[in-house]
Protein backbone atom coordinates (compact mmCIF):
# COMPACT_ATOMS: atom_id res chain seq x y z
CA UNK A 1 0.00 0.00 0.00
CA UNK A 2 1.36 3.41 -0.96
CA UNK A 3 2.26 6.11 1.56
CA UNK A 4 3.74 9.57 1.09
CA UNK A 5 6.86 10.53 3.01
CA UNK A 6 7.74 14.22 2.80
CA UNK A 7 10.84 15.82 4.29
CA UNK A 8 11.37 19.45 5.17
CA UNK A 9 13.61 21.36 7.58
CA UNK A 10 13.29 24.14 10.12
CA UNK A 11 15.82 26.41 11.78
CA UNK A 12 14.89 25.68 15.39
CA UNK A 13 13.39 22.95 17.54
CA UNK A 14 10.50 25.24 18.49
CA UNK A 15 9.67 25.88 14.81
CA UNK A 16 9.89 22.16 14.02
CA UNK A 17 7.58 21.27 16.92
CA UNK A 18 5.10 23.96 15.89
CA UNK A 19 5.06 22.64 12.34
CA UNK A 20 4.67 19.03 13.47
CA UNK A 21 1.75 19.87 15.75
CA UNK A 22 0.00 21.89 13.02
CA UNK A 23 0.37 18.99 10.57
CA UNK A 24 -1.16 16.55 13.07
CA UNK A 25 -3.91 18.94 14.19
CA UNK A 26 -4.90 19.64 10.58
CA UNK A 27 -4.95 15.89 9.80
CA UNK A 28 -2.32 16.26 7.10
CA UNK A 29 0.00 13.75 8.73
CA UNK A 30 -0.45 10.64 10.82
CA UNK A 31 3.08 10.86 12.21
CA UNK A 32 5.87 13.43 12.16
CA UNK A 33 9.45 12.65 13.17
CA UNK A 34 11.99 15.34 14.06
CA UNK A 35 15.75 14.98 14.29
CA UNK A 36 18.57 17.46 14.64
CA UNK A 37 20.95 17.62 11.68
CA UNK A 38 23.94 19.69 10.58
CA UNK A 39 23.68 21.23 7.11
CA UNK A 40 26.20 22.85 4.78
CA UNK A 41 24.72 24.69 1.81
CA UNK A 42 25.23 27.65 -0.49
CA UNK A 43 23.02 30.72 0.07
CA UNK A 44 23.55 34.18 -1.48
CA UNK A 45 27.02 33.14 -2.72
CA UNK A 46 28.13 32.15 0.79
CA UNK A 47 28.68 28.67 2.15
CA UNK A 48 26.53 28.31 5.25
CA UNK A 49 26.99 25.82 8.09
CA UNK A 50 24.13 25.44 10.53
CA UNK A 51 22.17 23.19 12.82
CA UNK A 52 18.69 22.45 11.52
CA UNK A 53 15.82 20.16 12.36
CA UNK A 54 14.74 17.63 9.75
CA UNK A 55 11.01 16.93 9.76
CA UNK A 56 9.77 13.67 8.24
CA UNK A 57 6.06 13.63 7.52
CA UNK A 58 4.12 10.38 6.99
CA UNK A 59 0.93 10.96 5.06
CA UNK A 60 -1.29 9.89 2.16
CA UNK A 61 -0.20 10.36 -1.48
CA UNK A 62 -3.39 12.28 -2.28
CA UNK A 63 -2.36 14.97 0.26
CA UNK A 64 0.88 15.83 -1.62
CA UNK A 65 -0.20 19.10 -3.26
CA UNK A 66 -1.98 20.38 -0.16
CA UNK A 67 1.04 19.51 2.01
CA UNK A 68 3.37 21.42 -0.31
CA UNK A 69 1.11 24.48 -0.17
CA UNK A 70 0.75 24.20 3.62
CA UNK A 71 4.51 23.83 4.21
CA UNK A 72 5.28 26.80 1.97
CA UNK A 73 2.87 28.91 4.06
CA UNK A 74 4.13 27.92 7.52
CA UNK A 75 7.87 27.46 6.91
CA UNK A 76 10.20 30.09 8.31
CA UNK A 77 12.52 29.66 5.31
CA UNK A 78 12.36 31.76 2.13
CA UNK A 79 12.95 28.58 0.12
CA UNK A 80 11.91 25.60 2.22
CA UNK A 81 13.25 22.17 1.46
CA UNK A 82 10.25 20.09 0.42
CA UNK A 83 11.13 16.69 -0.97
CA UNK A 84 8.96 13.62 -1.11
CA UNK A 85 8.71 10.05 -2.22
CA UNK A 86 6.04 7.39 -2.31
CA UNK A 87 6.77 4.26 -0.31
CA UNK A 88 5.08 0.94 0.13
CA UNK A 89 4.01 -0.02 3.61
CA UNK A 90 2.98 -3.15 5.40
CA UNK A 91 -0.76 -3.40 5.83
CA UNK A 92 -1.07 -2.68 9.59
CA UNK A 93 0.84 0.59 9.28
CA UNK A 94 -1.08 1.55 6.14
CA UNK A 95 -4.40 0.90 7.91
CA UNK A 96 -3.28 2.99 10.90
CA UNK A 97 -2.38 5.94 8.62
CA UNK A 98 -5.76 5.75 6.89
CA UNK A 99 -7.65 5.62 10.19
CA UNK A 100 -5.63 8.49 11.64
CA UNK A 101 -5.96 11.04 8.82
Secondary structure, DSSP 8 states (H G I E B T S, - for coil): -EEEEEEEEESSHHHHHHHHHHHHHTTS-SEEEEEEEEEEEEETTEEEEEEEEEEEEEE-GGGHHHHHHHHHHH-SSSS---EEEEEE--HHHHHHHHHH-
